[in-house]
Amino acid sequence: MPDQRQHRGAHPEDAELFAPAHWPALRTAIGELCWLLDRGYALRSSLALTGDRHGLTQRQRIAVARCACSREQHERRATHRVEPAALAGAELWIDGYNLLITLEAALAGGVILLGRDGCYRDMASLHGTYREVAETRRAATLVGETAARCGVVRCHWLLDRPVGNSGRLKTALLELAQPAGWNWTVELAFSPDQILGSTGEIVASSDSVVLDRCTRWCNLARELIARSAPAANVLDLSATLG
């Protein structure tokens, strides 16, 4: 059945799965998962162990996995993070789907997770094809306005070539940027993660794989949501590392 969604908002079960009554178990599970990761245990088996121990559903386990990281990862990401002021006169390389979908979800009232590394992450998923939603243009506009305000000289978007409708999104982004005078380029790549992890430019992403490899990154999703969507449905699961 074709995807007919007009918004990338909350899943029908999220109000229950992420209700305050579940927060203690979710935070404890994240702490235990981080403890295991610190000791070299594999993510999949560690997640199964902690998820089973706390009786978490599959969707809750996804949230726990997206919020957890080892101490080494936490410190590495903190060391390589730059503040928005560093964007002045710089290029910004954007993990396109990662940033856009998080912003779309925040604007539509979806659950936004605050992880232990300080990043905002969504609970949406992308299965082979990207579908533009009502919040897409607004999300992209926020990126453009913020980049211009910060003095970014060029935004270089990277989109996954294998994902359906990437070509259409590329056209839409360039059409949005042209009348505003934003210097945007859009690249369709088979492995954006690899490119973003190896560039020397500042990266906008919350993808763990990218953050563990890139030279410099900016926590742009959190900056944009805090500034432009203060009523976003943010669930803080960023308990201090023990």
Secondary structure, 3 states (H helix, E strand, C coil): CCCCCCCCCCCCCHHHHCCHHHHHHHHHHHHHHHHHHHCCCCHHHHHHHHHHHHCCCHHHHHHHHHHCCCHHHHHHHHHHEECHHHHCCCEEEEEHHHHHHHHHHHHCCCEEEECCCCCEEECCCCCCECCCCCCHHHHHHHHHHHHHHHCCCEEEEEEECCCECHHHHHHHHHHHHHHHCCCEEEEEECCHHHHHHHCCCEEECCCHHHHCCCCEEECHHHHHHHHHCCCCEEEECCCCCC
